[in-house]
Amino acid sequence: MTVTDLQDPPAAFDDHGYEHLARFSNGVSLWYRGHYSETDRHIAAVNGGLIGHFLWDRVSGRVSAVHVHPSFRRRGLATQMLNMAVALSASDGVPPPARSDNMSSDGAAWADSVTEGADDDQ
């Protein structure tokens, strides 16, 4: 995915404290809300409607939810949201997203795929 010019945000996100992060050439926009709940941070993926989200704890970094609509899976969207969450956490000086202990089999397979080689860099 490549980033293109940002377009006007949908009012539903703009009116609820979300920051528009990026719009990609495939039409997907990423939105961020740092205080989604008392402890959670939230990234939403939008393409004419909500197509995915990434939710993580701003204190522990623990990921509590990653979801991508079936029609948009296997296009790197979950990984793009993870990468954005890592960058946001670093810029805010809080723990980065950390793997959950409670995942679906698809979630575990995705988490394994994005962490392969991470130990090699240390």
C-alpha positions as CSV (number, residue, x, y, z in Angstrom):
1,M,0.0,0.0,0.0
2,T,1.2,3.5,-0.8
3,V,0.0,6.6,0.9
4,T,-1.8,9.2,-1.2
5,D,-3.1,12.6,-0.4
6,L,-5.4,12.8,2.7
7,Q,-9.0,13.5,1.9
8,D,-11.7,15.0,4.2
9,P,-12.4,12.7,7.1
10,P,-15.8,11.1,7.6
11,A,-17.7,13.1,10.2
12,A,-18.3,10.0,12.4
13,F,-14.6,9.7,13.1
14,D,-13.7,13.4,13.1
15,D,-16.5,14.2,15.6
16,H,-15.4,11.5,18.0
17,G,-11.8,12.6,18.6
18,Y,-10.1,10.5,16.0
19,E,-7.0,11.7,14.2
20,H,-6.7,10.9,10.5
21,L,-3.3,9.2,10.0
22,A,-3.1,8.1,6.4
23,R,-5.1,7.3,3.3
24,F,-3.7,4.6,1.0
25,S,-4.0,4.2,-2.8
26,N,-6.5,1.3,-2.3
27,G,-9.0,3.8,-0.6
28,V,-8.3,2.6,3.0
29,S,-7.9,5.3,5.6
30,L,-6.4,4.8,9.1
31,W,-7.8,6.7,12.1
32,Y,-6.4,6.9,15.6
33,R,-7.9,7.7,19.0
34,G,-5.4,7.7,21.9
35,H,-8.0,7.6,24.6
36,Y,-10.6,5.2,23.2
37,S,-11.5,4.0,26.7
38,E,-10.0,4.4,30.1
39,T,-6.9,2.3,29.2
40,D,-7.3,1.5,25.4
41,R,-5.9,3.1,22.3
42,H,-7.7,2.4,19.0
43,I,-6.8,2.4,15.3
44,A,-9.7,2.1,12.9
45,A,-9.5,1.2,9.2
46,V,-12.1,2.7,7.0
47,N,-13.1,2.3,3.4
48,G,-16.7,3.5,3.0
49,G,-17.3,2.0,6.5
50,L,-15.4,0.3,9.3
51,I,-13.4,-2.5,7.8
52,G,-10.9,-3.2,10.6
53,H,-9.6,-2.2,13.9
54,F,-6.7,-2.6,16.3
55,L,-7.1,-2.1,20.0
56,W,-4.3,-2.1,22.6
57,D,-3.7,-1.1,26.2
58,R,-1.7,2.1,26.6
59,V,-0.2,1.0,29.9
60,S,0.8,-2.6,29.3
61,G,0.8,-2.6,25.5
62,R,-1.3,-5.8,25.5
63,V,-3.3,-6.1,22.3
64,S,-6.9,-6.9,23.0
65,A,-8.4,-7.0,19.5
66,V,-7.3,-7.1,15.9
67,H,-10.0,-7.5,13.3
68,V,-10.2,-7.1,9.5
69,H,-13.4,-7.7,7.5
70,P,-13.1,-10.9,5.5
71,S,-13.4,-9.0,2.2
72,F,-10.2,-7.1,3.1
73,R,-8.0,-9.8,4.6
74,R,-4.7,-10.9,3.3
75,R,-3.8,-7.4,2.0
76,G,-1.5,-6.4,4.8
77,L,-4.1,-4.2,6.6
78,A,-3.6,-5.8,10.1
79,T,0.1,-5.5,9.7
80,Q,-0.2,-1.8,8.6
81,M,-2.3,-1.1,11.7
82,L,0.3,-2.9,13.9
83,N,3.1,-0.8,12.3
84,M,1.2,2.4,12.9
85,A,0.5,1.3,16.5
86,V,4.2,0.7,17.1
87,A,5.1,4.1,15.7
88,L,2.4,5.9,17.7
89,S,3.5,4.1,20.9
90,A,7.1,5.1,20.3
91,S,6.2,8.8,19.7
92,D,4.0,8.8,22.8
93,G,6.6,7.1,25.0
94,V,4.4,4.2,26.0
95,P,4.9,0.4,25.7
96,P,4.5,-0.9,22.1
97,P,1.8,-3.4,21.3
98,A,2.4,-6.7,22.9
99,R,1.1,-10.1,21.9
100,S,-2.1,-11.3,23.6
101,D,-2.4,-14.6,25.4
102,N,-5.9,-15.0,24.0
103,M,-6.0,-15.3,20.2
104,S,-7.9,-17.2,17.5
105,S,-5.9,-19.6,15.4
106,D,-5.9,-17.0,12.6
107,G,-4.7,-14.4,15.0
108,A,-1.9,-16.6,16.3
109,A,-0.8,-17.4,12.7
110,W,-0.8,-13.7,11.8
111,A,1.1,-12.8,15.0
112,D,3.7,-15.5,14.2
113,S,4.1,-14.1,10.7
114,V,4.7,-10.5,11.8
115,T,7.2,-11.5,14.6
116,E,9.3,-13.9,12.5
117,G,12.9,-12.7,12.6
118,A,12.2,-10.1,15.3
119,D,14.7,-11.9,17.6
120,D,17.3,-11.9,14.9
121,D,17.5,-8.1,15.1
122,Q,18.5,-8.1,18.8
